[in-house]
Amino acid sequence: MPYVIAEPCVDVKDKSCVEACPVDCIYDGGDQLLINPDECIDCGACVDPCPVDAIHHEDEIPEKWASFVAKATDFDFDGLSPAERKS
């Protein structure tokens, strides 16, 4: 899993990252946006547009948000459409 969206996105879901993602791998996971680890190409295009600094590379995610790696890994992305481009 290349990139992970962590706690700062919870209840925010700005979607600037969705617009920047070239492969549409960011999904609405209910209370936050989630990156599908099987679709992410590790390009990092989503990182800078995030206004709340919620996106981190899996290897660099702060320890306090380590549980968000499992949240994305365990999330069932089957049957979902990528997060809508416009809010």
C-alpha positions as CSV (number, residue, x, y, z in Angstrom):
1,M,0.0,0.0,0.0
2,P,1.7,3.2,-1.1
3,Y,-0.3,6.0,0.4
4,V,-2.7,6.2,3.3
5,I,-5.3,8.8,4.3
6,A,-5.3,9.3,8.0
7,E,-7.2,11.0,10.8
8,P,-7.2,14.6,9.6
9,C,-9.5,13.6,6.8
10,V,-12.2,12.2,9.1
11,D,-15.4,14.2,8.7
12,V,-13.6,16.6,6.3
13,K,-13.4,14.8,2.9
14,D,-12.2,17.8,0.9
15,K,-11.8,15.8,-2.3
16,S,-8.9,17.9,-3.7
17,C,-6.9,14.7,-3.6
18,V,-9.6,13.0,-5.7
19,E,-9.3,15.6,-8.4
20,A,-5.5,15.1,-8.5
21,C,-5.4,11.3,-8.6
22,P,-4.7,10.1,-12.1
23,V,-6.0,6.6,-11.5
24,D,-9.2,7.2,-9.5
25,C,-8.2,5.1,-6.5
26,I,-9.7,7.3,-3.8
27,Y,-13.0,6.2,-2.5
28,D,-15.6,7.6,0.0
29,G,-15.3,5.4,3.0
30,G,-18.1,6.9,5.0
31,D,-16.5,9.2,7.6
32,Q,-13.4,9.8,5.4
33,L,-11.8,9.2,2.0
34,L,-9.7,6.1,1.5
35,I,-7.1,5.1,-1.0
36,N,-7.5,1.6,-2.5
37,P,-4.1,0.0,-2.0
38,D,-4.6,-2.3,-4.9
39,E,-5.2,0.6,-7.3
40,C,-2.7,3.2,-6.1
41,I,0.3,3.6,-8.4
42,D,2.4,5.3,-5.7
43,C,2.7,8.6,-7.7
44,G,2.1,10.9,-4.7
45,A,-0.1,13.3,-6.8
46,C,-2.7,13.3,-4.0
47,V,-0.4,14.5,-1.2
48,D,0.2,18.2,-2.0
49,P,-3.5,19.0,-2.8
50,C,-4.7,17.7,0.6
51,P,-5.5,20.8,2.7
52,V,-5.4,19.0,6.0
53,D,-2.1,17.0,5.4
54,A,-3.9,13.7,5.9
55,I,-2.1,11.7,3.2
56,H,1.2,10.0,4.0
57,H,3.2,7.2,2.4
58,E,2.6,4.0,4.3
59,D,6.3,3.9,5.4
60,E,6.1,7.4,6.7
61,I,2.8,7.6,8.4
62,P,3.0,9.0,12.0
63,E,2.7,6.2,14.6
64,K,-0.4,7.8,16.1
65,W,-2.2,7.2,12.8
66,A,-0.8,3.7,12.1
67,S,-4.3,2.2,12.5
68,F,-5.4,3.9,9.3
69,V,-3.1,1.6,7.3
70,A,-5.3,-1.4,8.5
71,K,-8.4,0.6,8.0
72,A,-7.6,1.0,4.3
73,T,-6.3,-2.5,3.9
74,D,-9.4,-4.0,5.5
75,F,-11.9,-1.8,3.8
76,D,-14.2,-3.6,1.3
77,F,-13.8,-1.6,-1.9
78,D,-15.7,-4.1,-4.1
79,G,-18.7,-2.6,-5.8
80,L,-17.9,1.0,-4.9
81,S,-17.3,3.8,-7.4
82,P,-14.4,6.2,-6.9
83,A,-15.4,9.2,-4.8
84,E,-17.4,11.7,-6.8
85,R,-15.3,14.4,-8.5
86,K,-17.7,17.2,-7.4
87,S,-19.1,17.7,-4.0
